[in-house]
């Protein structure tokens, strides 16, 4: 038998998709930029070949974007706050 009040408490404590995107806008923006530049970098024939300026630029965006993603991404457990570890 399930406890309806317990299940409603669990669902209300989880952040919604829109809250996650707005709270982590830097990570989301970097992810979108990496997706777009990755498409160009992995299909260079559609954008003028490997020597095209846009393809070379997108390869640099991918390298820098991955580094920026590592810097800006955080685990939800590692916030630096004063959370009681025993509960």
N, C-alpha and C positions, 0 to 999 in steps of 0.2 A: 504494500500500500504506500502511496506517495503522499508526502506532506505538501499541500498546495502552497502554504505560506513559505516553506523552505525553497521550493522551486521558483517562486516569484522573486524571492530575495536574490537567488543566484543569477537569474536573468537580468535583474535590474542593476547588478553591480558590474556587469560586463559592458565595456564601452561599445557604442554603435559604430558602424563603418564611417559615418560622417564625422563623428567625434574623433576617431582615430586619424582620419585624413587631415582634419583641421588642426589637431594638436601636433601632429608630426608633419607639418607642411614642407619642411626642408627636405626630409627624407623622401616624401612623395614627389616633390619637384625634381629631385635628383634622379629618382627612378624613372620618371616620365622622360627626362632628357636622355637618360641612358637607353631607354627603349627606342626612342626615335633615332638617336645617333647610331645605335647598334644595328638598326635596320639598314641604314645607309652603309655602314662599315662592312656588313656581311653580305651585301648585294651590290658591290661596286659597279658591276656591268650596267645596272640600271641608272647609274648616276655619272657615267662618263669614264669608267674604268679606274684602276688603282692609282693612276697618276692625277686624277682630278682633284682640285683643291678641296672640294666639299668632302670627299672621301677621306683625304688626309686629315682634315679638320675633325671629322667625326671619330677617327681613330684616337686622336689626342683627347677629345671629349670623353671617350670611353675610359681611357686610362685615368684622367683626372677625376672623372665622376665616380669611379670605383674607390679612389682614395678618399674623396669627399664623403662618400657613403659610409666608409669605415669610420670617419671622424664624427659624423653627425648621428649615426645610428646608436641607440642605447637600448639595453635590455630593460624591460619593465621592472625587474627585480633590483636593478642597480641605479637608484635615483639619487642617492646621497641624503635622503631624508632620515628622519628619526623614527623609523618603523620598528615596532616591537618584534623581535625575531622569534619569540617563543609562542606567539599566537598564530 
